[in-house]
Amino acid sequence: MSILLLLNTDNRHSTTENSLLKLIFSNNSYFHKLSSITPLVVFRIAFGIMLFLSTVRFWANGWIESLYIKPKYFFNFYGFEFVKPLGNYTYMLFVICAISAILVSIGYYYRIAIISLFLSFTYIELIDKTTYLNHYYFVSMVCLLMIFLPANAYFSLDSYFKKVKKCFTIPSWYLDALKFLVCILYFYAGIAKINEDWLLHALPLKIWLPARNDMPIIGFLFNYQETAFAFSWIGCIYDILIPFLLWNRFTRIYAYFAVIIFHALTSMLFPIGMFPYIMIVTALVFFSSDFHFKILQIIARVFNFKTEILSKDGIFVGSFVKEKAIQYFLLLFFTFQLLVPFRYLLYPGKLFWTEEGFRFSWRVMLIEKAGYAQFTIKDSKTEKRIVVDNSEFLTPFQEKMMSTQPDMILQYAHILRDYYSKNGFTEPKVFVDSYVALNGETGKPLIDPKVDLAKEQESFKHKKWILLY
């Protein structure tokens, strides 16, 4: 009951403070509305801790070596070819990421720390396309956004040591920017589920759920197709509605319990790492400032902080030029986030088959693909040919991911071209026989086997050598 009362606390300021704010900001435009900084501060603390734990988890499980050191070759993102693997120095990159996350959490040298966190985390993400996940992209975008938010202006070492002016009140749009990014993720993930496979055939959940029928208590339910259909429809409705339910103070508490249940169940069913926990913590940003202030009070008591650290003094007032610059950045930032997920409309064919425009669009866990790709190298002069053993070049995980994604198939073909041109082949040609099964369907050829991939170039244009059905 105490938790419910805490979550339902309204966002209120003292009468004196309200009078002062009204006197200073008589303009009623949106950009002059004010809010407590406490939700942003609690998010800063929790976000930093979550990323620190995620980094430690990555190291402890040996994934740094298996994903970023062991592979012989890596798959760059188009346009980010300058991002190179660092070998054993990758460990240092993770150390920088972990330290930056802690500094962000405690708000010490925050601006440097959040920039360092954004750069180090994003660099790790960009080393190899094989490891791409939507929640990595989300974390990078949150870090980028947090660079421009005054999250260290309260309950931080920066404010304690007077590196920044302590402020309890900030313009509301700073906080709303973070909320809006969360809303985009959920809403677009829901829109992406409005497709035939997900709603009418319960795919790929109809494939995945029976594999988890050994779960205690509820595992037997996963053997029924009705369960897959229920999960599919509930998941779609949840993603579309949850942003609005969280933003509305009357439905917020119920929506948050739905967030906990949804992401806890997702965590148990699917191996998607820290993402469910990050989303559970992130959803708290929608709650009232009084709720977050009480969280800060609890933290202060646990660590025996001085009482003045919680004083509600100070109003954040940025320079006009800086504020406008940030607002224009946010306009560009959110325009990008709103438009890029729809770029798939520029390409022919079924999105889930071609995957042209699939990444960076909040399409979460929508497809199950299995396939294989057999490459043949031919010498342009002698017609000598060799069938490639993929295990000599790629790790099993890289081969699995490559075999179903056309752009990675092209990159691998170029890797083979360059390798064999240095090892006895004259202007080697690269051909591939590839078969892919999408969402349990019968396998079909993915790439035109007559096309010499060695001569094809990566671009944002449609890849005409992808076979369409």
Secondary structure, DSSP 8 states (H G I E B T S, - for coil): -HHHHHHT------HHHHHHHHHH----SGGG-EEESHHHHHHHHHHHHHHHHHHHHHHHTTHHIIIIIS-S-----TT-TT----GGGHHHHHHHHHHHHHHHHHTSSHHHHHHHHHHHHHHHHHH-GGG--HHHHHHHHHHHHHTTS-TTSSSSHHHHTTSS---SEEEHHHHHHHHHHHHHHHHHHHHHT-SHHHHHS-TTHHHHGGGGTTSTTTGGGGGSHHHHHHHHHHHHHHHHHHHHHHHSTTTHHHHHHHHHHHHHHHHHHS--TTHHHHHHHHGGGGS-HHHHHHHHHHHHHHTT--GGGG----B----HHHHHHHHHHHHHHHHHHHHGGGGGGGS-S-HHHH-TT-TTS---S---EEEEEEEEEE-TTT--EEE--GGGTS-HHHHHHHTT-HHHHHHHHHHHHHHHHTTT-SS-EEEEEEEEEETT---EE-B-TTS-GGG----SS--TTB---
